[in-house]
Amino acid sequence: MDKGKSYYITTPIYYPSAKLHVGHTYCTVMADAMARFKRLQGFNVHFLTGTDEHGQKLQTVAEEKGMKPIDYIDGIVESIKELWEVMEISYDDFIRTTEERHVKRVQGIFNKLYEKGDIYKGEYEGLYCRPCEAYWTESQLVDGKCPDCGREVKMEKEEAYFFRLSKYEGRLIDLFEKNPEFLQPEARRNEMLAFVKQGLQDLCISRSTFDWGIPVPIDEKHVIYVWLDALSNYITALGYPDTEEGMKAFWPADVHLVGKEIVRFHTVIWPAMLMSMELPLPKKVLGHGWLLLDGDKMSKSKNNVVDPAMLIQRYGVDALKYFLLREYTFGQDGQFSNEAMIRRINSDLANDLGNLLSRTVSMLEKYRDGIVPATRSVDEYDESLRQIMKAARDRVANHMDSFSFSLALDEIWKLIGRANKYIDEKMPWKLAKDENSKDSLDACLHNLADTLRIVSILIYPFMHTTAIEMRKQLGLDANVKWEDAAFLDQMEGIRVQKGQALFPRLDVEKELEMLEQINVTNDSAEENDEVTNELEEKPMIEFDDFEKIDLKVGLIEEAEKHPKADRLLLFKVRLGSEIRQIISGVADSFTPEEMKGKKVVVVTNLKPRKIRGLESQGMILYADADDNKVRLVTSDGEPGRSVN
């Protein structure tokens, strides 16, 4: 395979202690946009993501819940995969560090480092942060606390294996000084260079005080410590050290995309490990900023996270993707707010893009029976628009190659904005009334249709579903080719057909009021699982006008425990002639047997949603009780009858 046409991009592997929030999706959405862009350019893309599933913290959380670590983790990982499915993330491989392929290969990597003389056995005593699973020196602490998460650290001492990180200090300094493109943005590179110049200590790479991890192959009293295990995923997923095919095709990685809090591990520890194995280094590590909520980093432990699934259900996946990629500058922190997102949807997606498509298709249907005419007359307005059309593809590509997603989208919206202004300049409704202006009207309609064709290509990496819908209304197939955006006058003779609005305009105040009523943060840090409890969803049925809610009497004909969640019950509910599957998180309050035959009140017009892999088609109403349980809201009516 021609390595020059391959492109390997990775996200961090996420820690499955809880459901992911919108801050995690930011990184994955960026990687997905770049993967789709490179595929459009003809690259053989390999897009890797996954989960980091070992460590003391996960073992502790699982034990506190009375579960085996793998059983607890399986549920979280399933929810992560479901989220990526909902977000239409186009990853090529999802690696779990508990998979056999990873476990055996990490042990092989350990042996290679050991045989090189870069691993030795010793005793470690240091300040340890359990949530970050990292040791720190006194000088590295910030106000006596972990410099990454700000939590308390404790002095711990145990026998351990060490990697000779200090051996590679000089080579790492050379890496940062002689290859400034290796780590971006520049501020991160300067931080890491200063960190290495302070002097590196050898790295603890095993633990013996817990057993949830990959056994050290030469000493099974120890498990391999998190960073040797986790960082190796980028090459174990390619088959290293067992096979060469994947490494020849895709290594070195073109981009490791990571949050700024783990840049140090990816640009100091990981390169040193690769140097020891005599493997090429990744071409680039990009450390993106955080999404902030009320000025603070989104964090499960701080109870300040935003649920992306809720935003997608309300506004659509493309609207969320667009907002994340347009609103924030890569490398910098960004402040997330509901109001900013809604206003972006209205101004950019509904007013600019959606309105341009709707107006163009409507005018083609009205003035030319839906057929795009040829262009003959070119005036100053036509030429101004066409110049921007010609330049757009290369300008977008240049910004994409530097991961400047916001600037790439800004270029696309310059074209969209120019096209909307072009309509006002040309005034096609006036041209249509003048027989002598036929050529000018044809040119106007042709250029607008061709502009939208080009836009449908340029936005594909960011919003592929919207791009395909645009092409459908423009009479084009879904086969998007990046090179086609370089050519003009490709729409002559094509029949357009008006469809639904791409993005309906939102009432900002109404939406903000609704979002305030939805609980987008977790009530407690102990709610670190993906189980959806219907009591936690009550605000979802109280927004907007209450009369829109369709309440009906339902008869529970079947009830059983959810096969993948102890807290969930699975019901078959009769609503007149219809039977629906509904899932409720009430197993702590009811047994399946006592629920059978109950007449309940059901919200029937909620959108279906997946809960732990199974679809729930409504909501059964419950009320709080005084004993931390719930009571059922019942009715004497006939199944299917409306409840007033």
C-alpha positions in Angstrom: 0.0 0.0 0.0 1.2 3.5 -0.8 1.8 5.1 2.6 1.7 8.5 1.0 -2.0 8.1 0.5 -2.8 6.7 3.9 -4.0 8.8 6.8 -4.1 7.6 10.4 -5.9 9.7 13.0 -6.7 8.9 16.6 -8.7 10.2 19.5 -7.7 9.5 23.1 -9.2 6.3 24.4 -11.8 7.4 26.8 -12.0 6.4 30.5 -15.3 4.6 31.0 -16.1 5.6 34.5 -19.3 7.3 33.4 -21.2 8.4 30.3 -19.4 10.8 28.0 -20.4 14.5 28.0 -20.3 17.1 25.2 -16.6 17.9 26.1 -15.6 14.4 25.0 -17.7 14.7 21.8 -15.8 17.8 20.8 -12.6 15.9 20.3 -14.3 13.0 18.5 -16.3 15.3 16.2 -13.1 17.0 15.2 -11.4 13.7 14.4 -14.5 12.6 12.5 -14.6 15.8 10.4 -10.9 15.3 9.5 -11.4 11.6 8.7 -14.3 12.4 6.4 -12.3 15.2 4.7 -9.3 13.0 4.0 -11.5 10.2 2.6 -13.1 12.8 0.3 -9.6 13.7 -0.9 -8.9 10.1 -1.7 -6.8 9.0 1.3 -7.0 5.5 2.7 -8.1 6.7 6.2 -7.8 4.7 9.5 -9.7 6.4 12.3 -9.2 4.9 15.7 -11.0 5.5 19.0 -11.7 3.4 22.0 -11.7 3.0 25.8 -9.1 2.8 28.5 -10.5 0.1 30.8 -7.9 -0.7 33.4 -6.8 0.9 36.7 -7.5 1.2 40.3 -10.3 3.8 40.0 -12.4 1.6 37.8 -11.9 -1.4 40.0 -12.9 0.7 43.1 -16.1 2.1 41.4 -17.2 -1.4 40.3 -16.6 -2.9 43.7 -18.6 -0.1 45.3 -21.5 -1.1 43.1 -21.1 -4.8 43.9 -20.0 -5.6 40.4 -17.1 -7.1 38.6 -15.0 -4.5 36.8 -15.7 -5.9 33.4 -19.4 -6.1 34.0 -19.6 -2.5 35.1 -17.3 -1.3 32.2 -19.2 -3.3 29.5 -22.3 -1.2 30.2 -20.5 2.1 30.0 -18.7 1.1 26.8 -22.0 0.1 25.2 -23.4 3.6 26.0 -20.3 5.2 24.4 -20.7 3.1 21.3 -24.4 4.0 21.1 -23.5 7.7 21.5 -21.0 7.5 18.6 -23.7 5.7 16.5 -26.1 8.5 17.3 -23.5 11.1 16.4 -22.7 9.2 13.2 -19.0 9.0 14.0 -17.2 7.2 11.2 -14.4 5.4 13.1 -12.7 2.4 11.5 -11.7 0.7 14.7 -12.8 0.8 18.3 -10.2 -0.7 20.7 -10.9 -1.7 24.2 -7.8 -2.3 26.4 -9.5 -5.4 27.9 -9.6 -7.1 24.5 -7.3 -10.1 24.1 -5.6 -8.5 21.0 -4.5 -5.5 23.1 -3.6 -7.5 26.3 -1.2 -9.9 24.5 0.4 -7.1 22.5 1.0 -4.9 25.5 2.8 -7.8 27.2 4.9 -8.1 24.0 5.7 -4.4 24.2 6.7 -4.8 27.9 9.1 -7.6 26.9 10.6 -5.5 24.2 11.3 -2.6 26.6 12.6 -5.1 29.2 15.0 -6.8 26.8 16.3 -3.4 25.7 17.3 -2.8 29.3 14.8 0.1 29.7 12.7 -1.6 32.4 13.9 -2.4 35.8 12.4 -3.4 39.2 12.6 -1.0 42.1 10.5 0.6 44.9 8.3 3.6 44.4 7.3 6.2 46.9 5.6 9.3 45.8 2.5 11.5 45.8 -0.3 9.7 44.0 -3.5 11.0 42.6 -6.0 8.2 42.3 -8.5 9.9 39.9 -5.7 10.6 37.4 -3.7 7.5 38.3 -0.6 9.6 38.3 2.4 10.1 40.6 3.8 13.6 41.2 6.8 15.2 42.8 6.3 17.9 45.4 7.5 20.5 42.9 4.9 19.5 40.4 1.9 20.0 42.7 -0.2 23.1 42.5 -1.2 24.4 45.9 -0.3 21.0 47.2 -2.8 19.2 44.9 -2.7 17.3 41.6 -1.7 19.7 38.8 -4.1 18.0 36.4 -7.4 17.7 38.3 -6.8 19.7 41.5 -7.7 16.9 43.9 -5.8 15.7 47.0 -2.8 13.5 46.6 -1.5 10.9 49.0 1.9 9.5 49.7 2.1 5.8 48.6 4.9 3.3 48.6 5.1 0.0 46.8 7.4 -2.3 44.7 7.2 -1.5 41.0 8.8 -1.8 37.6 10.1 1.4 36.1 10.7 2.6 32.5 14.0 4.5 32.0 12.3 7.7 30.9 15.3 9.8 32.1 17.4 8.1 29.5 15.5 9.9 26.7 15.6 13.4 28.1 18.1 14.7 25.6 16.3 13.2 22.6 13.0 14.6 23.8 14.5 18.1 24.1 15.8 17.8 20.5 12.4 16.6 19.4 10.7 19.8 20.6 13.4 22.2 19.5 14.1 20.7 16.1 10.6 19.7 15.1 8.3 22.4 16.2 5.4 20.9 14.2 5.4 17.8 16.3 3.3 19.4 19.0 0.7 22.1 18.4 -0.4 24.6 19.4 2.9 26.4 20.1 2.0 27.1 23.7 1.7 23.4 24.5 5.1 22.8 22.9 6.7 25.5 25.0 5.1 24.0 28.2 6.4 20.5 27.4 9.9 21.7 26.5 10.1 23.5 29.8 8.8 20.4 31.6 11.5 18.1 30.1 14.3 20.6 30.7 13.4 20.5 34.5 14.6 16.9 34.4 12.8 13.7 34.0 12.4 10.9 36.5 12.0 7.3 35.5 8.4 6.2 35.1 6.6 3.8 37.3 4.9 1.3 34.9 3.5 -1.4 37.2 1.3 -1.7 40.3 1.0 -4.5 42.9 -1.7 -3.1 45.2 -4.6 -4.0 42.9 -5.1 -6.6 40.2 -7.4 -4.9 37.6 -4.9 -4.6 34.8 -2.7 -6.5 32.3 -0.4 -8.9 34.2 3.3 -8.1 33.9 4.6 -11.1 31.8 7.7 -11.6 33.8 6.1 -11.1 37.2 2.3 -11.7 37.6 2.2 -10.2 41.0 2.2 -6.9 39.2 -0.2 -5.4 36.6 1.0 -3.0 33.9 0.3 0.6 34.9 -2.0 2.8 33.0 0.2 4.8 30.6 2.2 1.9 29.2 -1.1 0.0 28.8 -3.2 2.9 27.4 -0.7 4.7 25.1 0.2 1.4 23.4 -3.3 1.2 21.9 -2.2 3.3 18.9 0.0 0.5 17.7 -1.6 -2.6 19.2 -4.7 -1.7 17.2 -2.4 -2.0 14.1 -1.2 -5.4 15.2 2.1 -4.5 16.7 4.3 -6.4 17.7 2.5 -9.5 16.3 2.1 -8.4 12.7 3.6 -5.9 10.3 0.8 -5.2 7.8 -1.1 -2.6 9.8 2.1 -0.8 10.8 3.4 -0.7 7.2 0.1 0.7 6.0 -0.5 3.4 8.6 2.4 4.0 11.0 3.5 6.6 11.9 0.2 8.2 12.8 -0.5 11.4 11.1 -2.3 12.9 14.1 -2.9 12.1 17.7 -5.8 14.3 18.7 -5.9 14.8 22.5 -7.1 17.1 25.2 -4.5 19.5 26.6 -4.6 17.7 30.0 -3.0 14.6 28.5 -0.5 16.3 26.2 2.4 15.5 28.6 1.7 11.7 28.4 1.5 11.8 24.6 4.5 14.0 23.9 7.0 12.9 26.6 6.2 9.3 27.7 4.8 8.0 24.4 7.7 9.2 22.2 10.2 7.8 24.7 8.5 4.4 24.6 8.7 4.5 20.8 12.3 5.6 20.8 13.1 2.6 23.0 11.3 0.3 20.6 13.1 2.0 17.7 9.8 2.9 16.0 9.0 6.2 14.2 7.3 8.9 16.2 3.8 10.1 15.3 4.0 13.0 12.8 1.9 15.4 15.0 0.2 15.6 18.4 -2.5 18.2 18.6 -3.7 19.3 22.1 -7.1 20.9 22.0 -8.6 23.1 24.6 -11.5 22.4 27.0 -15.2 23.2 26.7 -16.0 25.3 29.7 -19.4 25.5 31.4 -19.8 28.6 33.7 -16.1 29.2 33.4 -15.0 25.7 34.5 -13.9 22.6 32.7 -16.7 20.1 32.1 -16.2 17.3 34.5 -18.3 14.4 35.8 -16.8 14.8 39.3 -17.9 18.5 39.3 -21.4 17.8 38.2 -21.2 20.3 35.3 -21.6 18.3 32.2 -23.9 18.7 29.2 -25.5 15.6 27.7 -25.0 15.5 24.0 -27.7 12.9 23.4 -30.3 15.4 24.7 -29.0 18.2 22.4 -29.0 15.8 19.4 -32.6 14.7 20.2 -33.7 18.3 20.3 -31.7 19.9 17.5 -30.2 17.1 15.4 -26.7 15.8 15.2 -25.5 18.1 12.4 -26.5 21.2 14.3 -24.5 20.1 17.3 -21.5 19.2 15.2 -21.6 22.5 13.3 -21.8 24.4 16.6 -18.8 22.6 18.1 -16.6 23.1 15.1 -17.6 26.6 14.2 -17.9 28.2 17.6 -14.4 27.3 19.0 -10.9 28.0 17.9 -8.7 24.9 18.0 -6.2 24.8 20.9 -8.1 27.4 22.9 -10.7 26.8 25.7 -14.2 27.7 24.7 -17.3 28.7 26.8 -20.3 26.4 26.1 -23.7 28.0 26.4 -27.2 27.0 25.2 -27.9 30.5 24.0 -24.8 30.6 21.7 -25.7 27.2 20.2 -29.4 28.2 19.5 -28.3 31.5 18.0 -25.8 29.8 15.7 -28.5 27.4 14.6 -30.8 30.3 13.8 -28.4 32.6 12.1 -26.1 30.2 10.2 -28.1 27.1 9.6 -31.7 28.3 9.4 -31.3 31.8 8.0 -28.2 31.5 5.9 -27.9 28.0 4.6 -31.5 26.7 4.9 -33.0 29.9 3.5 -30.6 29.9 0.5 -31.5 26.4 -0.4 -35.3 27.0 0.0 -35.3 30.3 -2.0 -33.2 28.8 -4.8 -35.2 25.7 -5.3 -38.5 27.6 -5.0 -37.4 30.1 -7.7 -36.3 27.3 -10.0 -39.6 25.6 -9.6 -41.5 28.9 -10.1 -39.6 30.4 -13.0 -38.0 27.4 -14.8 -40.3 24.4 -14.0 -37.6 23.0 -11.6 -35.0 22.7 -14.3 -31.6 24.4 -13.8 -31.0 26.6 -17.0 -27.7 27.2 -18.8 -25.7 30.3 -18.0 -25.1 32.8 -20.8 -24.9 36.3 -19.3 -22.2 37.2 -16.8 -22.5 40.6 -15.2 -20.5 42.1 -12.3 -22.6 40.4 -9.7 -22.3 37.0 -11.4 -18.6 37.4 -11.7 -18.2 38.4 -8.0 -20.0 35.3 -6.9 -18.2 33.0 -9.3 -14.8 34.2 -8.1 -15.7 33.1 -4.5 -17.1 29.8 -5.8 -13.8 29.1 -7.6 -11.6 29.9 -4.6 -13.6 28.2 -1.9 -12.4 24.6 -2.1 -8.7 25.4 -1.8 -9.3 27.9 1.0 -11.3 25.3 3.0 -8.7 22.6 2.4 -5.9 24.8 3.6 -7.7 25.5 6.9 -8.6 21.9 7.3 -5.0 20.7 7.0 -4.1 23.0 9.9 -7.1 21.8 11.9 -8.6 25.3 11.8 -12.2 24.0 11.5 -13.8 27.3 12.5 -11.9 29.1 9.7 -12.8 26.4 7.2 -16.5 26.8 8.0 -16.1 30.6 7.9 -14.9 30.3 4.3 -17.9 28.2 3.4 -20.2 30.7 5.0 -18.5 33.5 3.1 -19.7 31.8 0.0 -23.2 31.2 1.4 -23.4 34.8 2.6 -22.3 36.1 -0.8 -24.9 34.0 -2.5 -27.7 35.4 -0.3 -26.5 38.9 -1.0 -26.4 38.0 -4.7 -30.1 37.3 -4.7 -30.8 40.8 -3.3 -28.5 42.3 -5.9 -29.9 40.4 -8.9 -33.6 40.5 -7.7 -34.7 37.5 -9.8 -38.4 38.3 -9.0 -38.0 41.5 -11.1 -36.0 39.8 -13.8 -38.8 37.2 -14.2 -41.2 40.0 -15.2 -38.9 41.3 -18.0 -38.6 39.2 -21.1 -35.4 41.0 -22.1 -33.9 39.8 -18.8 -34.2 36.1 -19.5 -30.5 35.4 -19.9 -29.8 37.4 -16.7 -32.4 35.4 -14.8 -31.0 32.1 -16.2 -27.5 33.1 -15.1 -28.8 34.0 -11.6 -30.6 30.7 -11.1 -27.8 28.7 -12.5 -25.1 30.3 -10.3 -27.3 29.8 -7.2 -27.8 26.1 -7.9 -24.1 25.7 -8.7 -23.2 27.5 -5.5 -25.3 25.1 -3.4 -23.8 22.1 -5.2 -20.3 23.3 -4.2 -21.5 24.0 -0.6 -23.0 20.5 -0.4 -19.5 19.2 -1.1 -17.6 21.5 1.2 -19.8 21.0 4.2 -19.8 17.2 3.9 -16.9 16.5 6.3 -18.8 18.6 9.0 -22.5 17.8 8.3 -22.7 14.9 5.9 -26.4 14.2 6.5 -27.3 17.8 5.7 -25.1 17.7 2.6 -26.9 14.6 1.3 -30.3 16.2 2.0 -29.2 19.3 0.1 -28.1 17.2 -2.9 -31.4 15.4 -2.9 -33.3 18.7 -3.2 -30.8 19.8 -5.9 -31.4 16.6 -7.9 -27.9 15.2 -7.2 -26.8 11.8 -6.0 -25.1 11.1 -2.7 -21.8 10.4 -4.3 -19.8 13.4 -3.0 -16.4 14.0 -4.7 -14.0 16.7 -3.3 -12.5 17.4 -6.7 -16.0 18.4 -8.0 -15.9 21.5 -5.8 -13.2 22.9 -8.1 -15.4 23.0 -11.2 -18.2 25.4 -12.0 -21.3 25.2 -14.3 -22.2 21.6 -13.4 -25.9 21.9 -12.9 -27.4 22.6 -16.3 -30.5 20.6 -17.1 -30.8 19.0 -13.6 -34.3 18.9 -12.0 -34.6 20.2 -8.5 -37.3 19.3 -6.0 -38.2 21.2 -2.9 -38.0 19.3 0.4 -38.4 20.1 4.1 -36.6 23.0 5.7 -33.0 21.9 6.6 -33.1 23.7 10.0 -36.4 25.2 11.2 -36.0 28.5 12.9 -36.1 28.4 16.7 -37.7 30.7 19.2 -34.6 31.6 21.2 -36.4 32.5 24.5 -38.7 29.5 24.4 -35.8 27.1 23.7 -33.7 28.6 26.6 -36.6 28.2 28.9 -37.1 24.7 27.9 -33.4 23.8 28.3 -33.3 25.3 31.8 -36.0 22.8 32.8 -34.0 19.8 31.5 -31.5 18.5 33.9 -28.3 18.4 31.8 -26.1 17.8 34.8 -26.0 14.7 37.0 -27.5 14.9 40.4 -24.7 13.0 42.1 -21.2 11.9 41.3 -22.3 8.4 42.3 -24.6 8.3 39.2 -21.6 7.1 37.2 -23.5 4.8 34.9 -25.5 5.0 31.8 -28.8 3.8 33.2 -31.6 6.1 32.3 -34.0 6.5 35.2 -37.4 7.8 34.2 -37.7 9.9 37.3 -34.6 11.8 36.2 -36.4 12.4 32.9 -39.5 14.1 34.4 -38.4 17.6 33.2 -38.5 16.2 29.6 -42.3 16.2 29.8 -42.8 19.6 31.4 -41.3 22.0 28.8 -43.3 24.0 26.3 -47.0 23.8 26.5 -48.2 21.0 28.8 -51.2 20.3 26.6 -48.9 18.9 23.9 -48.3 15.9 26.0 -50.3 12.9 25.0 -51.3 10.8 28.1 -53.1 7.5 27.7 -54.1 4.6 29.8 -51.8 1.5 29.2 -52.2 -2.1 30.4 -48.9 -3.8 31.4 -49.2 -7.3 29.8 -45.6 -8.4 30.2 -42.8 -7.3 32.6 -39.3 -8.5 33.0 -35.8 -7.3 34.0 -33.7 -5.6 31.4 -31.1 -8.2 30.3 -28.3 -5.6 30.6 -29.2 -3.5 33.6 -30.3 -4.4 37.1 -32.1 -1.2 37.7 -34.3 -1.3 34.6 -37.6 -3.1 33.9 -38.8 -4.0 30.4 -42.6 -3.7 29.9 -45.0 -4.6 27.1 -47.8 -2.1 27.4 -51.1 -2.4 25.6 -52.6 1.0 24.4 -55.8 0.0 22.7 -54.9 -2.2 19.7 -51.2 -1.2 19.9 -48.6 -2.8 22.1 -45.4 -0.8 23.0 -42.1 -1.6 24.6 -41.4 0.8 27.5 -38.3 0.7 29.8 -38.4 2.2 33.3 -35.6 2.5 35.9 -37.8 1.3 38.8 -36.5 -2.2 39.6 -35.6 -0.9 43.1 -39.3 -0.2 43.7 -41.2 -2.9 41.9 -40.8 -6.5 40.8 -41.8 -7.6 37.3 -44.5 -9.9 38.9 -46.3 -7.1 40.7 -46.3 -4.8 37.7 -48.1 -7.3 35.4 -51.8 -6.4 34.9 -51.4 -2.8 36.2 -53.2 0.0 34.4 -50.8 2.9 34.1 -50.6 6.4 32.7 -48.2 6.6 29.7 -46.7 9.5 27.8 -47.1 8.3 24.3 -45.7 11.1 22.1 -42.1 11.1 23.4 -39.6 10.2 20.7 -38.3 6.6 21.0 -34.9 6.3 22.5 -32.4 3.4 23.1 -31.7 2.5 26.7 -28.9 0.0 27.2 -29.4 -1.3 23.6 -33.2 -1.7 23.6 -35.7 0.8 22.4 -38.2 2.5 24.7 -41.3 3.8 23.1 -42.8 6.1 25.7 -42.7 6.8 29.4 -44.8 5.4 32.3 -45.5 8.0 34.9 -44.4 7.5 38.6 -44.4 9.7 41.6 -41.9 10.2 44.5 -42.6 8.3 47.7 -41.2 9.0 51.2 -39.0 5.8 51.3 -36.6 6.7 48.5 -38.8 4.5 46.2 -41.6 5.5 43.8 -45.3 4.8 43.5 -47.2 4.1 40.3 -49.6 6.6 38.7 -52.6 4.4 37.8 -55.9 4.8 36.1 -59.2 2.9 35.9 -59.8 3.8 32.2 -59.7 1.4 29.2 -56.3 0.8 27.6 -55.7 3.4 24.9 -58.0 6.0 26.3 -56.7 9.5 26.7 -56.1 10.9 30.2 -57.2 14.5 30.7 
